Amino acid sequence: MKRPVPLPALHTFLITAQCQNFTRAAELLCITQGAVSRQIAGLEEHLGYPLFQRLPRGLSLTDQGRDLYPRIEQVFGLIDEAVEQVGAKRKALQLKAPTCMMRWLLPRLMQWQKERPDVPVELTTTTQHRVDFRREAYDAAVIYGPPPEPEARPMHLFDEQLTPVCSPQMLETSAPLSSLHDLEQHMLLHPTCDETDWQTWLNAAGAKLTDVRKGQHFETLDLAMSMAAQGTGVAIGDWALIGDDLAHGRLITPFELKVRTGSGYYAVLPPRQASAPGLQDLLGWLQAQAQHPRL
């Protein structure tokens, strides 16, 4: 099997052909003139024909050298183009977010990809509300809870505002829901395994139900909202997260009261780490979207 032509020697030939001078080629290649001369001699021996005529005041290409030069130039041009194109492809931003905000976040990330295909995003969902950047390799995360420490470089998105929600069709086919007392006639849908959210809202509304624990409990807000949209019962939801459902008529809010819990949603970054390209654009865009809860 014939040995392949050494790529470094071909590159040296290309530069030398452009300069027509060993000394100048050596300067551009950051090697000695002797190294250039030896590489060209070795390449000519490998090919079996001369590439240059050695003249008293420089070099000139032989017929074979002139035939070879534009082809080698094209090859290295393709290599440079490939390296540039691969380098231009950005790695997707790694974003983590709790499942409770998927109804708000997913449509917006899809819109972001339409507007900024140059900054792709890979989303990891979790039932956890926090992030540990010491153990989790994300470029950013959206967390739920009280305001985080300044070290997380938090960017406030919106506050949690609890309010009951149900489907408009449910009110047409079941018991009315015009007063707080009417909640006794409906199944309560709980977005968590406890009754904290419902109890918080009822306390703020000054209402007492016979048994708040009755009804159906879910592991995520998204599941509770989906069941409410199907007319199963009345769920306690976060007004900011369900804006799209309200705008499209999938859900309605039978009562005006919205209760702030002190918790909210924040975008956070790994401490003392430079932001990945495009990340600040994404987070700034999400923050602007959060000022307008409905798409």
C-alpha positions, 0 to 999 in steps of 0.5 A: 500500500502506498504511503499517504502524502504527509499533510504538513509537507503539503501545507509547506508546499502551499505556503512556499508556492505562494511565496516563491521563496524558502526564507519567506515561507519559513517566516510564515510557518515559524520554522527554519529555512532548512526545515522548509527545504527538507520538507519540500525535498522529502515531498518531491521524493515521495511524489517522484517529481520536482515541484520547484526549480531552484533559481539563484534569486528564488524559486519557480514552480515546475509544470507538475508544481503548477498543476498541483498548486491550485488543487492543494490550495482548494483542499486547504481552503475546504479544511479552513471552511470546515473548521470555521463552520464547526466552530460557528456551531454553538453548543446548546445552552443547558437549562434546568426548570421545575415542571410546575412552570412548564405551561409557561416556559415551554411555549416561550422556549419554542418561540425563542428558537424561532427567533434565535435559532443561533442560540439553541436551548436544551431543557431539563425538567425536574420536580425539584424547585432548586439547583445545586451548581456544584453537582449539576452542570447547567448554564442556568436554572429557573427555580421556585421559592423565596428570593435566592442569595445574591451569589446566585445572580438571581433574575426575578421573573414573577411572583407566585399568585394563587387563585382557583381555576376551572374550565368554563364548560364545568360551570355550564354542566355542574353546580354553580360557583358564584360564592365561596360556599359553592366550593363545597359542591365541587371537587378540589384539585391539589397541585401537591400532596398536601393542601397548603396552597388551597388553605393559603388562598381560603385563609386569605379569602376568609372562607372555611370549607368542611374538609379542604383535604377532600378531592384529588392530589397531584404531584405537579401543578401541570397535572392539576391544571390539565385535569381542571381544563378537562372539567374534573374539578376546581384547582388552585393555580398560579395566575402567572403560569396559567396566563396562556390557558386563560387567554385561550379559554381553557381555564377561567378564574371564578374569583378575583382574589389572587394571593401572593405567597412570598415565593416566586420564580427566578433565573439563577446562574452558577456563581463565579462563572462566565456566562455561555454565549447567548445566555444573557440574551435568553434570560433577558428575553425570558424576563421581558416575557414574564412582564407579559404573562400571556403570549 
